[in-house]
Amino acid sequence: MEKFARKCDCCGKGMNEGYYDAGQYYCSDRCLIWGNSNDDIDPDTNHGAYSMEDWRKESDANPDECYWTEWEELDEEEYYDADGNVYS
């Protein structure tokens, strides 16, 4: 079984690389955008939608809170499988 250091807060899959975004973890661009968009997106104006440009602005303004990373070390006391199940 492959072990993962984190679990995506959007899709729930295990991950060893991805985005850290102000306390949330996202495994892909899609999950980052989906996880930060409002539930009430207006399809005519796209109002409420989040974009990679929005994230880049946040990352530039708060590099300690918004960044992409790889977790090379695994905490053997708690880790995840590919489906996001936690093991202790």
N, CA, C and O atoms as a MOPAC input file, in Angstrom:
PM7 MOZYME 1SCF
protein

 N      0.83700 1    -1.18000 1     0.00000 1
 C      0.00000 1     0.00000 1     0.00000 1
 C      0.88700 1     1.25000 1     0.00000 1
 O      1.81400 1     1.37200 1     0.80000 1
 N      0.58400 1     2.15800 1    -0.90200 1
 C      1.29700 1     3.42900 1    -0.92200 1
 C      0.77100 1     4.30900 1     0.20900 1
 O     -0.43500 1     4.37200 1     0.44700 1
 N      1.67800 1     4.98100 1     0.89900 1
 C      1.31900 1     5.84600 1     2.01700 1
 C      1.40900 1     7.30500 1     1.59500 1
 O      2.27700 1     7.68400 1     0.80900 1
 N      0.50400 1     8.11700 1     2.12600 1
 C      0.45900 1     9.53200 1     1.79800 1
 C      0.49900 1    10.36800 1     3.06800 1
 O     -0.05200 1     9.98900 1     4.10100 1
 N      1.16400 1    11.51500 1     2.96800 1
 C      1.36700 1    12.39300 1     4.12300 1
 C      0.14700 1    13.24800 1     4.45500 1
 O     -0.07100 1    13.59400 1     5.61600 1
 N     -0.64300 1    13.58600 1     3.45100 1
 C     -1.78700 1    14.48400 1     3.64900 1
 C     -3.00200 1    13.95100 1     2.90800 1
 O     -2.90900 1    13.02400 1     2.10400 1
 N     -4.14100 1    14.55800 1     3.20100 1
 C     -5.41100 1    14.22900 1     2.56500 1
 C     -5.99400 1    15.50600 1     1.97600 1
 O     -6.05900 1    16.52600 1     2.66100 1
 N     -6.42200 1    15.46400 1     0.71100 1
 C     -6.99500 1    16.63000 1     0.04000 1
 C     -8.31700 1    17.01500 1     0.71200 1
 O     -9.18600 1    16.16900 1     0.92200 1
 N     -8.45600 1    18.29700 1     1.04300 1
 C     -9.67700 1    18.78900 1     1.67700 1
 C    -10.83500 1    18.93800 1     0.70000 1
 O    -11.96000 1    19.21900 1     1.11300 1
 N    -10.57400 1    18.75400 1    -0.57400 1
 C    -11.65400 1    18.85100 1    -1.57000 1
 C    -12.15300 1    17.46500 1    -1.97300 1
 O    -13.33300 1    17.16000 1    -1.79700 1
 N    -11.28000 1    16.63200 1    -2.50800 1
 C    -11.70800 1    15.33100 1    -3.02900 1
 C    -11.50100 1    14.18800 1    -2.04600 1
 O    -12.06200 1    13.10800 1    -2.22800 1
 N    -10.69200 1    14.41400 1    -0.99400 1
 C    -10.48700 1    13.39800 1     0.02500 1
 C     -9.41800 1    12.36600 1    -0.28500 1
 O     -9.24800 1    11.42300 1     0.48700 1
 N     -8.69200 1    12.50800 1    -1.38100 1
 C     -7.65000 1    11.54700 1    -1.76400 1
 C     -6.35300 1    11.81600 1    -0.99500 1
 O     -6.07900 1    12.94500 1    -0.58800 1
 N     -5.55800 1    10.75100 1    -0.80300 1
 C     -4.25300 1    10.90100 1    -0.19100 1
 C     -3.31200 1    11.64200 1    -1.13000 1
 O     -3.44500 1    11.54400 1    -2.35000 1
 N     -2.35500 1    12.38900 1    -0.56300 1
 C     -1.45100 1    13.18000 1    -1.39600 1
 C     -0.09300 1    13.33200 1    -0.72600 1
 O      0.00600 1    13.39100 1     0.49900 1
 N      0.96000 1    13.39400 1    -1.55400 1
 C      2.31500 1    13.67100 1    -1.08300 1
 C      2.85700 1    14.96600 1    -1.66200 1
 O      3.97700 1    15.37200 1    -1.35200 1
 N      2.06200 1    15.61100 1    -2.50200 1
 C      2.41400 1    16.92000 1    -3.03600 1
 C      1.12300 1    17.65500 1    -3.35400 1
 O      0.09200 1    17.04300 1    -3.63400 1
 N      1.19900 1    18.97000 1    -3.30600 1
 C      0.01700 1    19.75800 1    -3.62300 1
 C      0.09400 1    21.13400 1    -2.99700 1
 O      1.17000 1    21.63500 1    -2.67000 1
 N     -1.06300 1    21.72600 1    -2.84100 1
 C     -1.16800 1    23.08700 1    -2.33200 1
 C     -1.49000 1    23.09600 1    -0.84600 1
 O     -2.32600 1    22.32900 1    -0.37000 1
 N     -0.80900 1    23.98100 1    -0.12400 1
 C     -1.21400 1    24.34100 1     1.22300 1
 C     -1.79900 1    25.73200 1     1.07200 1
 O     -1.13400 1    26.63500 1     0.56500 1
 N     -3.03200 1    25.91000 1     1.50700 1
 C     -3.71900 1    27.18000 1     1.30800 1
 C     -4.43800 1    27.58300 1     2.59500 1
 O     -5.60000 1    27.23900 1     2.81000 1
 N     -3.72200 1    28.31800 1     3.44200 1
 C     -4.28700 1    28.86700 1     4.68100 1
 C     -5.00700 1    27.80000 1     5.51100 1
 O     -6.15800 1    27.97900 1     5.91100 1
 N     -4.31100 1    26.69500 1     5.76000 1
 C     -4.86000 1    25.65300 1     6.61500 1
 C     -5.56800 1    24.53000 1     5.88600 1
 O     -5.99400 1    23.56400 1     6.51800 1
 N     -5.70300 1    24.62800 1     4.58900 1
 C     -6.35300 1    23.60100 1     3.78000 1
 C     -5.32300 1    22.97000 1     2.84600 1
 O     -4.34100 1    23.60900 1     2.46800 1
 N     -5.55600 1    21.71100 1     2.47700 1
 C     -4.67200 1    20.99800 1     1.55500 1
 C     -5.45000 1    20.63200 1     0.29600 1
 O     -6.58100 1    20.15300 1     0.37500 1
 N     -4.83700 1    20.85800 1    -0.86900 1
 C     -5.46100 1    20.54300 1    -2.15400 1
 C     -4.45900 1    19.80500 1    -3.03200 1
 O     -3.29400 1    20.19300 1    -3.11600 1
 N     -4.92100 1    18.73200 1    -3.69000 1
 C     -4.01900 1    17.87500 1    -4.46200 1
 C     -3.79000 1    18.35700 1    -5.88900 1
 O     -2.85000 1    17.90100 1    -6.54000 1
 N     -4.62200 1    19.26700 1    -6.39200 1
 C     -4.51100 1    19.67400 1    -7.79100 1
 C     -5.05100 1    21.09700 1    -7.98300 1
 O     -5.68700 1    21.66500 1    -7.09500 1
 N     -4.77800 1    21.65300 1    -9.17000 1
 C     -5.34400 1    22.96000 1    -9.51200 1
 C     -6.86400 1    22.90800 1    -9.41300 1
 O     -7.49000 1    23.81700 1    -8.86900 1
 N     -7.45200 1    21.83500 1    -9.94400 1
 C     -8.91100 1    21.69000 1    -9.94200 1
 C     -9.46500 1    21.72900 1    -8.52300 1
 O    -10.42500 1    22.45000 1    -8.25100 1
 N     -8.86900 1    20.96000 1    -7.62300 1
 C     -9.35100 1    20.93300 1    -6.24000 1
 C     -9.13300 1    22.28300 1    -5.55300 1
 O     -9.98600 1    22.72500 1    -4.78300 1
 N     -8.01300 1    22.93600 1    -5.82000 1
 C     -7.75200 1    24.25700 1    -5.24700 1
 C     -8.83000 1    25.24600 1    -5.66900 1
 O     -9.36900 1    25.97600 1    -4.83700 1
 N     -9.14200 1    25.27000 1    -6.94900 1
 C    -10.15300 1    26.20000 1    -7.46000 1
 C    -11.53200 1    25.82800 1    -6.94000 1
 O    -12.26800 1    26.69000 1    -6.45900 1
 N    -11.88800 1    24.55400 1    -7.03100 1
 C    -13.20200 1    24.08900 1    -6.59200 1
 C    -13.37700 1    24.32600 1    -5.09000 1
 O    -14.44200 1    24.75600 1    -4.64600 1
 N    -12.34300 1    24.04800 1    -4.32000 1
 C    -12.42000 1    24.20100 1    -2.86600 1
 C    -12.51500 1    25.63700 1    -2.39900 1
 O    -12.97200 1    25.88800 1    -1.28400 1
 N    -12.09900 1    26.58400 1    -3.21700 1
 C    -12.13500 1    27.99600 1    -2.84300 1
 C    -13.26900 1    28.76900 1    -3.49900 1
 O    -13.47800 1    29.93600 1    -3.16700 1
 N    -14.00200 1    28.16000 1    -4.41500 1
 C    -15.11000 1    28.85100 1    -5.08000 1
 C    -16.35600 1    28.81200 1    -4.20800 1
 O    -16.56900 1    27.86500 1    -3.45100 1
 N    -17.16200 1    29.83600 1    -4.32300 1
 C    -18.43500 1    29.87200 1    -3.60000 1
 C    -19.38400 1    28.83200 1    -4.16700 1
 O    -19.30300 1    28.47900 1    -5.34300 1
 N    -20.28100 1    28.34500 1    -3.32700 1
 C    -21.27800 1    27.37500 1    -3.78200 1
 C    -22.31300 1    28.00100 1    -4.71300 1
 O    -22.96900 1    27.30200 1    -5.48500 1
 N    -22.45100 1    29.30400 1    -4.63400 1
 C    -23.49300 1    29.98300 1    -5.41500 1
 C    -22.90300 1    30.76300 1    -6.58800 1
 O    -23.11800 1    31.97000 1    -6.70300 1
 N    -22.16100 1    30.07700 1    -7.46000 1
 C    -21.56300 1    30.71600 1    -8.63500 1
 C    -22.66300 1    31.07600 1    -9.62200 1
 O    -23.48800 1    30.23800 1    -9.98500 1
 N    -22.66400 1    32.31800 1   -10.04600 1
 C    -23.61800 1    32.78400 1   -11.05100 1
 C    -23.10300 1    32.35300 1   -12.41800 1
 O    -22.04500 1    32.81900 1   -12.84100 1
 N    -23.82600 1    31.46800 1   -13.13000 1
 C    -23.32900 1    30.97000 1   -14.41600 1
 C    -23.25300 1    32.04400 1   -15.49400 1
 O    -22.49600 1    31.89500 1   -16.45400 1
 N    -24.02300 1    33.12500 1   -15.35600 1
 C    -23.99200 1    34.18600 1   -16.37100 1
 C    -22.77300 1    35.08600 1   -16.22100 1
 O    -22.18300 1    35.50400 1   -17.21800 1
 N    -22.39400 1    35.38700 1   -14.98800 1
 C    -21.28600 1    36.30900 1   -14.75600 1
 C    -20.03700 1    35.61600 1   -14.23600 1
 O    -18.96600 1    36.22100 1   -14.19400 1
 N    -20.16400 1    34.33300 1   -13.83300 1
 C    -19.08600 1    33.57700 1   -13.21800 1
 C    -18.70600 1    34.17600 1   -11.86100 1
 O    -17.64300 1    33.86900 1   -11.32100 1
 N    -19.56600 1    35.02400 1   -11.31600 1
 C    -19.32400 1    35.63200 1   -10.00500 1
 C    -19.32900 1    34.54600 1    -8.93100 1
 O    -20.21500 1    33.69100 1    -8.90900 1
 N    -18.37200 1    34.58100 1    -8.07500 1
 C    -18.22300 1    33.57400 1    -7.03700 1
 C    -17.17900 1    32.53200 1    -7.38200 1
 O    -16.77000 1    31.74900 1    -6.52500 1
 N    -16.74600 1    32.51900 1    -8.63400 1
 C    -15.73100 1    31.54500 1    -9.05200 1
 C    -14.34300 1    32.01600 1    -8.61500 1
 O    -14.04800 1    33.21100 1    -8.62300 1
 N    -13.51800 1    31.07900 1    -8.24400 1
 C    -12.14500 1    31.32500 1    -7.83900 1
 C    -11.25600 1    30.90300 1    -8.99600 1
 O    -11.61200 1    29.98500 1    -9.73400 1
 N    -10.11700 1    31.54500 1    -9.17600 1
 C     -9.24000 1    31.21400 1   -10.30000 1
 C     -7.80200 1    31.05200 1    -9.81700 1
 O     -7.46100 1    31.42700 1    -8.69500 1
 N     -6.97700 1    30.49000 1   -10.67700 1
 C     -5.55600 1    30.38000 1   -10.35700 1
 C     -4.93900 1    31.76700 1   -10.21800 1
 O     -4.00700 1    31.95200 1    -9.43500 1
 N     -5.43800 1    32.72800 1   -10.95800 1
 C     -4.95200 1    34.10500 1   -10.81700 1
 C     -5.24300 1    34.62600 1    -9.40900 1
 O     -4.39700 1    35.29000 1    -8.81100 1
 N     -6.43300 1    34.32900 1    -8.87500 1
 C     -6.76800 1    34.71500 1    -7.50400 1
 C     -5.78300 1    34.07800 1    -6.52500 1
 O     -5.29300 1    34.73500 1    -5.60700 1
 N     -5.49800 1    32.77900 1    -6.73400 1
 C     -4.58200 1    32.08700 1    -5.82900 1
 C     -3.16900 1    32.66700 1    -5.92700 1
 O     -2.49700 1    32.82800 1    -4.90800 1
 N     -2.71900 1    32.97800 1    -7.12800 1
 C     -1.37400 1    33.55900 1    -7.29300 1
 C     -1.25800 1    34.88400 1    -6.55200 1
 O     -0.22200 1    35.16800 1    -5.95100 1
 N     -2.30600 1    35.69300 1    -6.58800 1
 C     -2.31100 1    36.96600 1    -5.84900 1
 C     -2.21400 1    36.69900 1    -4.35300 1
 O     -1.44800 1    37.35800 1    -3.64900 1
 N     -2.98800 1    35.73200 1    -3.86700 1
 C     -2.93300 1    35.37600 1    -2.44200 1
 C     -1.55900 1    34.84300 1    -2.06900 1
 O     -1.02000 1    35.18400 1    -1.01700 1
 N     -0.99400 1    34.00600 1    -2.93400 1
 C      0.31600 1    33.43100 1    -2.67800 1
 C      1.40100 1    34.50700 1    -2.63500 1
 O      2.29200 1    34.46500 1    -1.78600 1
 N      1.32200 1    35.46600 1    -3.55100 1
 C      2.28700 1    36.56700 1    -3.55700 1
 C      2.16400 1    37.41300 1    -2.29600 1
 O      3.16900 1    37.85300 1    -1.73700 1
 N      0.93300 1    37.64000 1    -1.85000 1
 C      0.69400 1    38.46900 1    -0.66800 1
 C      0.98500 1    37.71900 1     0.63600 1
 O      1.37700 1    38.33800 1     1.62500 1
 N      0.79800 1    36.39400 1     0.64900 1
 C      0.96600 1    35.58500 1     1.85900 1
 C      1.72900 1    34.30100 1     1.55400 1
 O      1.15100 1    33.21600 1     1.62500 1
 N      3.00600 1    34.39800 1     1.21700 1
 C      3.75900 1    33.20500 1     0.80500 1
 C      3.89600 1    32.14400 1     1.89500 1
 O      4.13400 1    30.97700 1     1.58200 1
 N      3.75100 1    32.51900 1     3.16500 1
 C      3.82900 1    31.53800 1     4.24400 1
 C      2.52200 1    30.77900 1     4.42300 1
 O      2.49800 1    29.74200 1     5.08700 1
 N      1.43300 1    31.27900 1     3.84000 1
 C      0.11300 1    30.66900 1     3.99800 1
 C     -0.44400 1    30.05100 1     2.72900 1
 O     -1.42000 1    29.30400 1     2.78900 1
 N      0.15300 1    30.34500 1     1.58000 1
 C     -0.35400 1    29.84200 1     0.29600 1
 C      0.82300 1    29.42100 1    -0.57600 1
 O      1.52900 1    30.26200 1    -1.13300 1
 N      1.02500 1    28.10900 1    -0.68600 1
 C      2.15500 1    27.64000 1    -1.48800 1
 C      1.93200 1    26.20100 1    -1.94300 1
 O      1.10300 1    25.48200 1    -1.38400 1
 N      2.67800 1    25.79300 1    -2.96000 1
 C      2.70400 1    24.41300 1    -3.43600 1
 C      3.92000 1    23.74200 1    -2.82900 1
 O      4.97500 1    24.36700 1    -2.72400 1
 N      3.79800 1    22.47800 1    -2.42500 1
 C      4.91000 1    21.79900 1    -1.78100 1
 C      4.85100 1    20.29300 1    -2.00600 1
 O      3.86000 1    19.76200 1    -2.50800 1
 N      5.91100 1    19.62900 1    -1.63000 1
 C      5.97800 1    18.16900 1    -1.58500 1
 C      6.29100 1    17.77400 1    -0.14900 1
 O      7.12000 1    18.40700 1     0.50500 1
 N      5.63300 1    16.73300 1     0.34200 1
 C      5.92000 1    16.21000 1     1.66400 1
 C      6.72900 1    14.94800 1     1.46500 1
 O      6.18800 1    13.90600 1     1.09400 1
 N      8.03000 1    15.03800 1     1.71200 1
 C      8.92200 1    13.90900 1     1.49000 1
 C      8.99000 1    13.00400 1     2.71300 1
 O      9.24200 1    11.80500 1     2.59100 1
 N      8.76500 1    13.57600 1     3.88700 1
 C      8.81100 1    12.78100 1     5.10600 1
 C      7.38800 1    12.39800 1     5.49300 1
 O      6.47000 1    13.21600 1     5.43000 1
 N      7.22400 1    11.16000 1     5.88800 1
 C      5.92800 1    10.64200 1     6.26400 1
 C      5.89500 1    10.43900 1     7.76600 1
 O      6.80300 1     9.83100 1     8.33200 1
 N      4.86700 1    10.93700 1     8.40900 1
 C      4.67100 1    10.71700 1     9.83400 1
 C      4.14400 1     9.29200 1     9.99700 1
 O      2.99100 1     9.02100 1     9.66200 1
 N      4.96200 1     8.39200 1    10.49900 1
 C      4.56300 1     6.98700 1    10.62900 1
 C      3.46300 1     6.78900 1    11.67000 1
 O      2.83100 1     5.73400 1    11.70300 1
 N      3.22700 1     7.79100 1    12.51900 1
 C      2.16600 1     7.68000 1    13.50900 1
 C      0.79300 1     7.96600 1    12.91400 1
 O     -0.21800 1     7.49900 1    13.43900 1
 N      0.74700 1     8.73600 1    11.81100 1
 C     -0.52200 1     9.00400 1    11.13400 1
 C     -0.25400 1     9.27300 1     9.66400 1
 O      0.50000 1    10.18300 1     9.31800 1
 N     -0.86800 1     8.48300 1     8.80700 1
 C     -0.71700 1     8.65300 1     7.36600 1
 C     -2.00900 1     8.21100 1     6.69000 1
 O     -2.91500 1     7.69400 1     7.34400 1
 N     -2.09000 1     8.41700 1     5.37600 1
 C     -3.30200 1     8.14200 1     4.61000 1
 C     -3.02000 1     7.17100 1     3.47700 1
 O     -1.88400 1     7.04700 1     3.01900 1
 N     -4.06900 1     6.48000 1     3.02600 1
 C     -3.94500 1     5.68400 1     1.80500 1
 C     -4.46700 1     6.51900 1     0.63300 1
 O     -4.85800 1     7.67100 1     0.82200 1
 N     -4.47600 1     5.94700 1    -0.57300 1
 C     -4.88300 1     6.68900 1    -1.76900 1
 C     -6.33200 1     7.16800 1    -1.69100 1
 O     -6.68700 1     8.16400 1    -2.32200 1
 N     -7.17200 1     6.47100 1    -0.92400 1
 C     -8.57600 1     6.86200 1    -0.79100 1
 C     -8.81800 1     7.83600 1     0.35100 1
 O     -9.95700 1     8.23200 1     0.59600 1
 N     -7.75600 1     8.22600 1     1.05400 1
 C     -7.88500 1     9.19900 1     2.13500 1
 C     -8.21000 1     8.59400 1     3.49500 1
 O     -8.50800 1     9.32400 1     4.44100 1
 N     -8.15800 1     7.27100 1     3.60400 1
 C     -8.37600 1     6.63100 1     4.90000 1
 C     -7.15800 1     6.84800 1     5.77300 1
 O     -6.02700 1     6.69500 1     5.31100 1
 N     -7.37200 1     7.20100 1     7.02300 1
 C     -6.27300 1     7.50200 1     7.93600 1
 C     -5.84700 1     6.24300 1     8.67300 1
 O     -6.67600 1     5.40900 1     9.03600 1
 N     -4.53500 1     6.11800 1     8.89200 1
 C     -3.95200 1     5.01000 1     9.64200 1
 C     -3.08400 1     5.58600 1    10.74800 1
 O     -2.32600 1     6.53200 1    10.53600 1
 N     -3.20900 1     5.00100 1    11.92300 1
 C     -2.42400 1     5.46500 1    13.08500 1
 C     -1.58700 1     4.32000 1    13.62600 1
 O     -0.85500 1     4.49700 1    14.60100 1

